[in-house]
Amino acid sequence: MKDSTRRSTIRHDAACWIARLHAEDCTEPEKQAFRSWLSMDPDHAAEFQHLTGLWELGGGVPPALIPAPPAARKHAAGLSRRHMLACLGAGGLMFSPLGRRAQAARVQQTGPGELATITLGGQARCLLDTDTRLVFLPDSQCCRLEKGQVVLSTAGSIPPVWLFAGSINLRLRLHASADIRIDSDCVHVTAVRDRVLVHDGASTHQGRWLQPGQRLRFFKDGQLHDDYPDLDALLSWQEGRLVFRNRPLWEVIAEINRYMSRKITLAVPLVADRRLSGVYYIARGDSFLQMLVHLFPVRLEHVYFIPAHIQRL
């Protein structure tokens, strides 16, 4: 392997390990696999040390503690960071590689109603939906979605792109595209173009290839739902609109609230399950509220410093 290709591979692997070790659900077998990788080559430890100094999740991250035998702890204080990494690779030392904030960061975040587009590694494109936070390492093909929704696409001759979302990780090959979303109880992954490899780090099962148009939803309670959603409606947010087709009112309001700084609360339980179809244009702000009073027997109450309420007439 040429030296430049070898360095690129090591850098990519180190970036993936950093992203995975940051996850709150990182398992002990994963930590053991990391130690094995670290001990394979001194350059692994050096690159891991370098990239750790670039990684930033913001607000602090709980240390990924790895237990150590007492003999190793006894000598830890006198070791340099590189020596600590080497000892960790040998399986000997308690070390928190992600226990401090990094000096530099590549964090992309959008506010309510905002969209943003960034590139990863030159030819991978990522479109961020409203209220989304994405963390990535410069010059790498690895990123972590912390909240919100993105469409990640690859093009050109680039290595596979990896994205982490909770315990879920997915790999995009050349010319692939996927929609990834994090909700409070679920991670959604939809293959938009070409196949996408998805793996649940909290499961012992093998990774799964999603076919174009296929969606997997990973719920926190362990359930897994497989379907083929309407891609036009699913991806309509990229064009500044939301398409609803026979959706319950409470679900429509929850979705629109993601795009509004002033939130809506529904104080009319009797109409919460009423079905609604239509198109909401994000840039038009309160147009949805004005439409509701013509569709349902409700009135609006605007309360200062409190979300707008929908009351029954």
Salt bridges, closest charged atoms under 4 A:
ASP3 OD2 - ARG7 NH1 1.91
ASP13 OD1 - HIS12 ND1 3.69
ASP25 OD1 - ARG20 NH2 3.08
GLU28 OE2 - ARG35 NH2 3.15
GLU30 OE2 - ARG20 NE 2.76
ASP41 OD2 - ARG6 NH2 2.34
ASP43 OD2 - ARG6 NH1 2.92
GLU47 OE2 - ARG11 NH1 3.14
ASP129 OD2 - ARG258 NH2 3.28
ASP131 OD1 - LYS147 NZ 3.06
GLU146 OE1 - ARG133 NE 2.40
ASP183 OD1 - ARG181 NE 2.97
ASP183 OD2 - HIS188 NE2 2.77
ASP194 OD1 - ARG173 NH2 3.16
ASP226 OD2 - ARG208 NH2 2.46
ASP227 OD2 - ARG215 NH2 2.58
ASP227 OD2 - ARG217 NH2 3.56
ASP230 OD2 - ARG245 NH1 1.93
GLU239 OE1 - ARG241 NH2 2.87
GLU251 OE2 - ARG247 NE 2.30
GLU255 OE1 - ARG181 NH2 2.86
GLU255 OE2 - ARG258 NH1 2.98
ASP286 OD2 - ARG262 NH2 2.59
GLU301 OE2 - ARG299 NH1 2.82
